[in-house]
């Protein structure tokens, strides 16, 4: 498995997940949760989110086979989800509304803030293009970064300011939009070629 490791694939997958998770853009939410609950369990939230992403990476494929959906079709569906997330980030609108939070560790930070529907869909969609070992490394790197951000969310917000965070969010939104288009075209081409050969 380790012979399939690629720095390029790991870096790309890390950037994709980083853009989807958008932990920097979620700092105002994290700060408000910290004010509401008094304490955020950074370690628990990061570990649970990593476990959720890895579990979906492997079990998600089996679930798809069970319902008769191939990875390419799911990747295209994932591309649409990523596209919507990107639009939310760029335009500053909220298409998907999450429910009210009851704690400040697993819910709502680990799920759905970090390992939400978009992140889980993206994790599985990446399997259509990258090897598992590279996606696992990307998940671990992002989980570690999430942990660092959760630990220093208040400090980051004070240093960067709301205006800088909004600019950063829009930049990542444009990157995410380009990734969604690439993911759609690559998987649509594969599906189209399968039907041609069929």
WOHU-V904744 format. One record per pair of residues at least 4 apart in sequence whose C-alpha atoms are under 6 Angstrom apart, sorted by the first residue. I is the first residue (numbers start at 0). J is the second residue. If there is no record, write none. Layout:
I,J ; I,J
//
This chain:
4,133 ; 6,10 ; 8,12 ; 9,13 ; 9,133 ; 9,137 ; 12,137 ; 13,17 ; 13,137 ; 16,20 ; 17,21 ; 18,171 ; 19,118 ; 20,113 ; 24,168 ; 26,152 ; 32,36 ; 33,37 ; 33,38 ; 33,39 ; 39,103 ; 39,104 ; 40,104 ; 41,146 ; 41,149 ; 43,47 ; 44,104 ; 44,105 ; 44,109 ; 45,142 ; 45,146 ; 48,109 ; 48,114 ; 49,142 ; 50,54 ; 52,119 ; 54,58 ; 55,59 ; 56,122 ; 56,123 ; 63,67 ; 63,68 ; 64,68 ; 70,74 ; 71,186 ; 74,124 ; 75,183 ; 77,120 ; 77,121 ; 78,82 ; 78,179 ; 78,182 ; 78,183 ; 81,179 ; 82,176 ; 82,179 ; 85,172 ; 85,175 ; 85,176 ; 86,90 ; 87,91 ; 87,92 ; 87,93 ; 88,168 ; 88,169 ; 88,172 ; 89,169 ; 89,172 ; 100,107 ; 102,106 ; 104,108 ; 105,109 ; 106,110 ; 107,111 ; 107,112 ; 108,112 ; 109,113 ; 109,114 ; 110,114 ; 110,115 ; 111,115 ; 114,118 ; 116,120 ; 125,129 ; 141,145 ; 148,152 ; 155,159 ; 156,160 ; 159,163 ; 171,175 ; 178,182 ; 183,187 ; 184,188 ; 187,191 ; 193,197
//
